[in-house]
Amino acid sequence: MGVMLAICSLSFTAFAIPREELGDRMSIVLTLLLTAVAFKLVIADALPKVSYFTALDKYMNAMFALLFIV
């Protein structure tokens, strides 16, 4: 959970870039989104396969939503 929190908190650094440089801002957030997806794929093998949403699944989905909103 800590790694995902770090990835999502880095997305707020995009607000430090001026508004005129929209491409740079979007590239930062898109890179972090792809990093989060890669991290989820890496840890998927270590987690048990269950048919319901766990607290970690809800947390990860909330972090993806935060990255998407930013």
C-alpha distance (Angstrom), angle and dihedral (degrees) to the residues before:
residue distance angle dihedral
M1 . . .
G2 3.78 . .
V3 3.79 94.1 .
M4 3.79 91.5 51.0
L5 3.80 90.4 48.1
A6 3.80 89.7 52.7
I7 3.80 92.0 49.5
C8 3.80 92.2 49.7
S9 3.79 94.9 44.4
L10 3.80 89.3 54.4
S11 3.80 88.6 61.3
F12 3.79 89.4 72.9
T13 3.81 89.2 66.3
A14 3.80 86.0 76.4
F15 3.79 88.0 74.6
A16 3.82 89.5 63.3
I17 3.81 89.8 67.2
P18 3.82 115.4 85.4
R19 3.80 117.4 -99.6
E20 3.78 92.6 -117.3
E21 3.81 91.0 66.4
L22 3.78 96.0 65.9
G23 3.79 93.8 152.4
D24 3.79 92.5 58.3
R25 3.79 92.0 48.0
M26 3.78 92.4 50.0
S27 3.79 93.0 46.3
I28 3.81 91.1 55.9
V29 3.78 93.4 50.7
L30 3.80 93.5 42.5
T31 3.79 90.9 50.7
L32 3.80 90.5 50.9
L33 3.80 90.5 47.9
L34 3.79 90.9 53.1
T35 3.81 89.5 46.6
A36 3.80 90.1 53.3
V37 3.80 91.5 50.1
A38 3.80 91.0 49.4
F39 3.80 90.4 49.0
K40 3.80 91.1 51.2
L41 3.81 90.6 51.2
V42 3.80 91.0 50.0
I43 3.79 95.2 51.2
A44 3.82 93.8 41.7
D45 3.81 90.8 83.7
A46 3.80 92.5 54.5
L47 3.81 94.9 50.9
P48 3.80 123.9 81.5
K49 3.80 116.8 -105.7
V50 3.82 108.1 -116.7
S51 3.79 130.2 162.3
Y52 3.81 96.6 -129.8
F53 3.81 135.0 64.2
T54 3.77 114.0 -92.9
A55 3.79 125.1 -157.7
L56 3.80 88.9 -99.3
D57 3.81 91.4 54.1
K58 3.80 90.9 51.6
Y59 3.81 90.6 47.8
M60 3.80 92.7 49.4
N61 3.82 92.1 48.4
A62 3.80 90.3 49.4
M63 3.80 90.0 52.0
F64 3.81 90.9 49.7
A65 3.81 89.0 51.2
L66 3.80 90.2 50.5
L67 3.79 91.5 51.6
F68 3.79 90.4 47.8
I69 3.81 92.3 50.2
V70 3.80 92.9 48.8
